[in-house]
Amino acid sequence: MSLAFGRPIRVMPGPSHLPDRVLNAMHREAPNIYEGELVGITDTIRRDLCALAGTDGALAMYIANGHAAWEAALVNTLAPGDRVLALVTGRFGHGWAQTARDLGLDVATMDFGTDRAADPARLEARLRADRGHALRAVLTVQTDTATSVNNDVEALGAALRAAGHPALYMVDSIASFCCAPMRMDAWGIDVLLTACQKGLMTPPGISFTFAGPRARQARRRLQRVSPYFDWLPRFDPQLYYQNFHGTAPTHHLFGLRAALDMILEEGIDNVLARHAVLARCVWAAAEAWAGGAGAGGLRLNVAARAQRSVAVTTLLTGPGDGARLRRWCEDEAGLTLGAGLPLGAGMAHGDGVFRIGHMGHLNPPMLLGALATVDAGLKALGIAHGDGALRLAAETLADALPAAGTGAAAAE
Ligand SMILES: *Cc1c(COP(=O)(O)O)cnc(C)c1O
């Protein structure tokens, strides 16, 4: 017997859940691509994304995934041979650094390991030591989706300023955009990038690079950028097709517009607060699994709460147990957990790792149901774990919510 019936629940860290409202907005005939609704929607999407990023800067959009945004950020600001510093706190930091290497940049890395955030003091010291200002850019991820480390990108930006270093500051917020706070301009970020399939609740297919004035200056100094990736026509398109260097991703734009409407109606502060509460529910459960008399090798990858992502949580198990647990949840209960990625470069074995994504269109019954299913899987498979996970998750939720209903249920 299997109980994998009913609506499957996926807690992968992207693509995240698709709201019915987003799906319904996409379910329609091909639109007029010369004038009218689609053209208007594209402008409001630009406006709203810039507001959510906290920037007055320019936005280039791509029919592409996050990997393309990594590349777009680099090819528009740097030339082969330029030296950059990549801060690494897991596989996604390594991935961006490798992209930079593959583009012919001279990449230095500061590796902070796989279970803690990048240290702003160490960054500041490293930049001060670069007296000749050879480093042209500093690259970091906000949330590393493999390790679930959350970097304090505000403090890292302050470190650049404290060191008086002119390197461009580039941040990948793909896993954290509309999950964790972002104030691009206030935090001194020159290039911010994200994609639509995580906190933005839209099927994978559009990614974004935001560019501040210093980044735009760097673009203008380059002789040539590959025409598809070039920021300039995309920033301020004179003709509609220049938004996407060709046909627009029509239906994705309708879906994204609906997702942005949902975010704006809920209010971004409420969206961020919801992510923070649901993350604390996951942490409460996971800390209980890791502690107490029954505990075995199960534990959270990131020990310090302040350094944990509010969008994804990485758990470590004994060898093989993460893979067994994922198999059991999928086959027996219809729950898809996030695969364990090798946490750093050259680290084998994602089978002792699993991840719970808690980003985007998610509420307590979805998340607590997932946690309860994991709890059942641990018991069914005889994987040692501490008691009380579900009680603590429920108490965390109860503490965060008002005792009387607010009457704020979203009509959907
Ligand atoms: C998901 C993710 C990426 C990669 O995005 P793709 O759309 O899979 O190319 C890059 N960086 C971070 C932090 C991510 O979470």
The ligand as an ORCA input file, in Angstrom:
! r2SCAN-3c Opt
* xyz 0 1
  C      18.171     28.232     -8.131
  C      19.410     29.023     -7.972
  C      20.292     29.281     -9.036
  C      20.127     28.648    -10.379
  O      18.972     28.959    -11.016
  P      18.541     28.114    -12.310
  O      17.254     28.770    -12.682
  O      18.419     26.699    -11.879
  O      19.592     28.301    -13.334
  C      21.361     30.089     -8.808
  N      21.591     30.636     -7.617
  C      20.789     30.393     -6.567
  C      21.090     31.023     -5.251
  C      19.686     29.574     -6.715
  O      18.884     29.332     -5.664
*
